[in-house]
């Protein structure tokens, strides 16, 4: 799976904004969940598939957040 990734140290109620140019899945994960994601294990996340930009996420609690924008699917990754 190919994906774009960025990290944030965010406080509760801050807004993380992501720009997309096509329908895609955007995941907001804690550090623990991001580690599981990169290892191909079961993980939990906030977010989902979005069709319009910008994607806005209101941080539910203080944490080190990882934002993942998936490029395609596992069977059909985009370059």
N, C-alpha and C positions, 0 to 999 in steps of 0.2 A: 504494500500500500504506500502510495506517495502522498505526502501531506505537507502543509505549511504549518509552522509552529512558532509561537511567541509566548513569553512568560511575563507575568505581572505580579507585583506585590500589591494587592488591593485590599482596601478596607471595606467593611460593610456599607452597603448602599452606594458605593462608587459605581460608575457605569463604564463598561468596556465596550468599545464600538469597533466593529469589523466591517470592512468594505468588501463586497463580493461582486463579480461581474457576470456570474451565471448561477443557476440553481445549484446548491451544494450543501453538504453537511458541515455544520460548525459545532464543535464540541468545546465546552468549558469544563476543565478538569482540575482537581486538586493535584498536588505533586504526587501523592500516593496513587491516585487513579491514573495519572499520566504514565507512571512507571509501568503499571499493569497493562495499559494500552500499548506501549512500545514493545512489551514482551509478548503481545498477542494473547494476553489473558483476559478474563472477564473483568469489565470495569463499569463504573457508573459515571454519568456525566450529565451536565445541564446542556440544553440546546436541542439541536435536531436539524432537519433539512429546511433550508430557507431559500426563497425565490427572489426576494427583494433586498436591496442594500439601502442603508446600512443595517447590520444586525446589532442590536443593543442588548447587553446583558447586565442586569443589576446584580451586583455581587451580594450574595446572601449572608456571608460572614467573612471576617478577616482571614486571609490565607495567601499562600503562594499559588496563583492560578496559572494554568496553561491553556492556551487557546490553540485548537487544532482545526485547520480547514482541510478537509479531505479532498484530494484531487482524483475524482472518478471513484471507481469501486475496486475491490480486491481483484475481481476478474477482468476489469477493464480500466486500469489506471491511466490517468492523463499524465503527460510529460511535464 
